[in-house]
Each structure stands twice: as structure tokens, then as C-alpha cells.
Amino acid sequence: MGKHARSIDTQIFERIKRNTVGRVFNARDFLDLGSRHAVDQTLSRHSRAGRLRKIARGLYDLPRIDPQLGQLSPNSDAIANALKSRDGIRLQPTGAHAANMLGLSDQVPVKIIYLTDGPSRHLTYGGLDIVLKHTTTRNMATAGRLSGLITQAFRWMGKDRVDDGVVEKLRRNLKTSDRAALVRDAAYAPAWIARIFHQLVSDNQEKSSDGQ
């Protein structure tokens, strides 16, 4: 191994230790330090040496260690973010996972499903089962935004389970900057969910007026 390779090895691992415990990363995160080939080789060497954990092709992490449980499994959203970065795709959490992210459900799904504008695929690591399902452009129109997360959570919950308590919980956590986006994105949601978007915004505006 030459001087240049050793330098890349050191820089990459120092950056990982400093910034990425628990984060899943790929070669693109380090291309400012060297060529793609050099970075790939460095990550592979660290993995073979046991300093990094290989999760899937081109995806690695520095595992979190719990004093009682030992090495923890990677976080599903960390894996999803790494896939987005590696493949240049968009992902939208769905189902119980979307509801859990919004604080609307305590259920932790065994299978975590993301909609994507990229190819469908299935990734299993340890106790994680992650599915990417290719979908239409319309379904991905609000990917990565609060409206997309709410839409997918409500689809999973069903209209009958989205009561006033659920709406109130969302309204309390709604930021001012979210209101215009919800109104704009209502066009992409099913009619009953679009009505709730407008209700959330209306309730928030009324509360702001009452406090003046």
C-alpha cells in the first residue's frame, strides 16, 4: 500500500469515527478524498479488517454499541438515505413506518416498505427487512415532504381511524412553514386526506388569529 492509499485510509476512517456512528454511508460520501476506485478499495479493506460493517453492496456503517445489547442493527432510515445517495433515487416511507415517524403509531413493522422512483428491490440485513417498491410519478410527487408522510400514514390507518385526536396531534406539531406546502400538496392526495390537509391549515390559522 503506497503513501497515497494510506492517506486516504486514514482520512476516511477519521471522518467516519468523527461523524458517522450509526449512519450508513457509501463511496460517494468520500469522493472529495480520492478516486472512486481508491475509496471503494479503502472501504472494502476496513470492512475486511472488521473496523466497518458491510450492510449491502457498497453500503457500510460504524455500528452503534449498546453496553448490554452489544452491536445494534443499522437503522432502516439510515439505510434508505444511503440508498438514495448511492443510486440517486427518491424514497417515500409508507404504512406503519410512516405513522410511527409522525408519532401516530407505536407499531414497529417487521417489514419496512418505501415507495421509490427507482427499481424495486428487497434488502434484508439482520432483523431488518426493507422493501423498495417502484411506483408512479404521481405517488412520488410529495416524496420527502410532510404531506407525503401524512398521506402514506393515513392510507395505512384508514379513514375510520383518523379521528379528531389524530388531527389534533398533527396540528399541534405543525410548523408555520408546513401550511402552504400542505395546501399545495392537497392536489396529490385522495379527496378525504386532502380535506384533512385543509382542516389542519384552517385550525392552525384560527389558533394563530385567536392568539393575536
C-alpha positions in Angstrom: 0.0 0.0 0.0 1.5 3.3 -1.0 1.6 6.6 0.8 -1.4 8.0 -1.1 -3.5 4.9 -0.2 -2.6 5.1 3.4 -3.5 8.8 3.4 -7.0 8.0 2.0 -7.4 5.2 4.5 -6.6 7.5 7.4 -8.8 10.4 6.2 -11.8 8.2 5.5 -11.7 6.3 8.8 -11.1 9.5 10.8 -14.2 11.1 9.1 -16.3 8.0 9.8 -15.3 8.0 13.5 -16.0 11.7 13.8 -19.3 12.0 12.0 -21.0 8.7 11.1 -21.5 6.4 14.1 -24.9 4.8 13.3 -25.0 6.4 9.8 -24.9 4.2 6.7 -22.7 5.5 4.0 -21.3 4.7 0.6 -18.3 5.7 -1.6 -20.0 8.9 -2.8 -19.6 10.3 0.7 -15.8 10.3 0.4 -15.1 11.2 -3.3 -13.6 14.5 -2.2 -10.7 12.4 -0.6 -9.8 10.3 -3.6 -11.0 8.5 -6.8 -14.0 6.2 -6.7 -11.7 3.1 -7.1 -9.5 4.2 -4.2 -12.4 4.9 -1.9 -14.1 1.6 -2.8 -10.9 -0.3 -2.0 -10.4 1.6 1.3 -14.0 0.8 2.5 -13.6 -2.8 1.5 -10.3 -3.0 3.4 -11.8 -1.5 6.5 -14.7 -4.0 6.3 -12.4 -7.0 5.9 -10.4 -5.8 8.9 -13.6 -5.6 11.0 -13.5 -1.9 11.5 -16.6 -1.3 9.4 -19.7 -3.4 8.9 -20.8 -4.1 5.3 -24.6 -4.0 5.1 -25.1 -4.4 1.3 -23.2 -3.8 -1.9 -21.4 -0.5 -1.4 -23.1 0.3 1.9 -21.3 0.3 5.2 -21.6 1.6 8.8 -19.7 2.0 12.0 -22.1 0.1 14.3 -23.6 1.5 17.4 -22.6 -0.4 20.5 -25.0 -0.8 23.5 -23.4 -1.8 26.8 -26.0 -4.5 27.4 -27.1 -5.5 23.9 -23.8 -5.2 22.1 -23.7 -4.3 18.4 -27.0 -2.8 17.3 -28.7 -3.3 13.9 -28.5 -0.4 11.4 -31.4 2.0 11.3 -33.8 1.5 8.4 -34.0 5.2 7.5 -30.2 5.4 7.6 -30.0 2.6 5.1 -32.7 4.3 3.0 -30.7 7.6 3.0 -27.6 5.8 1.9 -29.5 4.1 -1.0 -30.9 7.5 -2.1 -27.4 8.9 -2.1 -25.8 5.9 -3.8 -28.4 5.4 -6.5 -29.8 8.9 -7.0 -33.4 7.9 -6.3 -36.2 9.2 -4.1 -37.9 7.2 -1.4 -41.2 7.6 0.5 -41.8 5.8 3.8 -45.2 4.0 3.9 -47.6 2.2 6.2 -46.9 1.7 9.9 -43.4 3.1 9.5 -44.8 6.4 8.2 -47.3 6.6 11.0 -44.6 5.8 13.5 -42.4 8.6 12.2 -45.3 11.0 12.8 -45.9 9.7 16.3 -49.3 8.3 15.3 -48.5 4.7 16.0 -46.2 2.7 18.4 -46.1 -0.2 16.0 -42.7 -1.1 14.7 -43.2 -3.0 11.5 -41.2 -6.1 10.7 -41.1 -5.2 7.0 -40.5 -1.6 6.1 -41.7 -0.5 2.7 -40.6 2.6 0.8 -42.1 3.8 -2.5 -39.5 4.8 -5.0 -39.0 6.2 -8.5 -36.1 3.8 -8.8 -36.2 0.0 -9.4 -38.0 -2.3 -7.0 -35.7 -4.3 -4.7 -35.6 -6.2 -1.4 -32.8 -5.8 1.2 -32.5 -8.0 4.3 -29.9 -7.4 7.0 -30.1 -8.9 10.5 -33.6 -8.2 11.8 -34.3 -5.6 9.1 -36.5 -6.4 6.1 -36.6 -3.4 3.7 -38.6 -3.3 0.5 -38.4 -0.7 -2.2 -41.5 -0.6 -4.5 -41.4 1.2 -7.8 -44.4 3.4 -8.2 -45.9 6.1 -10.4 -44.7 9.7 -10.7 -47.8 11.0 -9.1 -47.3 8.8 -6.0 -43.8 10.2 -5.7 -44.8 13.9 -6.2 -44.7 14.6 -2.5 -41.9 12.2 -1.5 -39.7 13.5 1.3 -42.3 16.1 2.4 -44.6 16.1 5.4 -47.6 15.8 3.1 -46.2 12.6 1.6 -45.6 11.1 5.0 -49.1 12.0 6.3 -50.7 10.6 3.1 -49.0 7.3 3.5 -49.7 7.1 7.2 -53.4 7.8 6.6 -53.7 5.3 3.8 -52.4 2.7 6.2 -54.6 3.8 9.1 -57.7 4.1 7.1 -60.4 6.8 7.1 -62.2 5.4 10.2 -59.1 5.6 12.4 -58.2 9.1 11.5 -60.3 10.8 14.2 -60.2 14.3 15.8 -57.5 13.2 18.2 -55.2 12.2 15.4 -55.8 15.5 13.6 -55.2 17.5 16.8 -52.0 15.7 17.4 -50.7 16.6 13.9 -52.0 20.1 14.2 -50.1 20.8 17.5 -46.8 19.7 15.8 -47.5 21.6 12.5 -44.9 24.3 11.8 -45.9 27.6 10.1 -43.7 26.7 7.2 -45.7 23.5 6.6 -49.1 25.2 6.0 -48.6 26.4 2.4 -47.0 23.1 1.4 -50.0 21.1 2.7 -52.4 23.3 0.8 -50.3 22.9 -2.4 -49.8 19.2 -2.0 -53.5 18.5 -1.3 -53.9 18.1 -5.1 -51.9 14.9 -4.9 -53.8 13.3 -2.0 -57.0 11.3 -2.0 -60.0 13.6 -1.5 -60.6 12.6 2.1 -57.0 13.2 3.0 -56.9 16.5 1.1 -59.8 17.7 3.2 -57.8 16.9 6.4 -54.9 18.9 4.9 -57.1 21.9 4.6 -58.6 21.3 8.1 -55.1 21.2 9.6 -54.2 24.5 7.9 -57.6 26.1 8.9 -57.3 25.1 12.5 -53.7 26.4 12.7 -54.7 29.7 11.2 -57.6 30.1 13.6 -55.4 29.3 16.5 -52.9 32.0 15.3 -55.7 34.5 15.0 -57.0 33.8 18.4 -53.6 34.3 20.0 -53.2 37.8 18.4 
